[in-house]
């Protein structure tokens, strides 16, 4: 079955992911001698779409609205900020006839959102897949994300080549909400590592141990690229988020984790600790810094860093 793809949400992650899908469609054209296949895209701010639409090597069509995109596409992908943004877009998509279509949501959502979306779209004859991702924007652009897909087997089979365009696929889950739970549990694990590294490097500073020596320890015991990447950014205080993951976005994810913990009656004291560290970083003006800016709050608490040090560089962040 030849699919027509659409992608909604061209933020830091979505832009690279949409580019991967456009290249996948070009590859399908070349290998199967198919007719020209366009990727339809929509973003609330059309300026963000120009990086894609201006690329003459890709077949990109800018839609005027989510409903217009849905009318043209058989598979619709979402990469949005949170439950509220996703719900708003889904309401607009439901203005169209969605029967026989597949919606793939790559956003970080609560399991409750996924369950509600499945129920609403089932009545419309539309399959809903959750496929949240791990990775930074550079990994998204390079097709090196980690994806956990979930939903009905038939819809997963239709979506498989387009999911694989984003990177490594973890084992598929049989219900969409399980992928969202797995994403939150994964982020809980990663944020716990970040909190531990922030405290460990602060203790090393107070013990007159060089940070590069601690990086050597982390390299020996935790050679995973995400851990090493965060450790290096923290140790060198390279905390400008750029297109990366900010403290304020991480706060949203931890709120979702705590909701999951409450719903499942599973205490998460580490999540509470991470939440308070992120909240302190945001309160100190680091909300738009990289999530590793928890380190700055740790340093301040230990008497090693004057408040606002990294806000003296004119980076335009709120105070």
Beta strands, then each sheet from edge to edge (+ up, - down):
strand 1: 5-8
strand 2: 39-42
strand 3: 60-62
strand 4: 75-78
strand 5: 102-105
strand 6: 127-134
strand 7: 145-150
strand 8: 167-173
sheet 1: 3+ 2+ 1+ 4+ 5+ 6+ 7- 8-
end
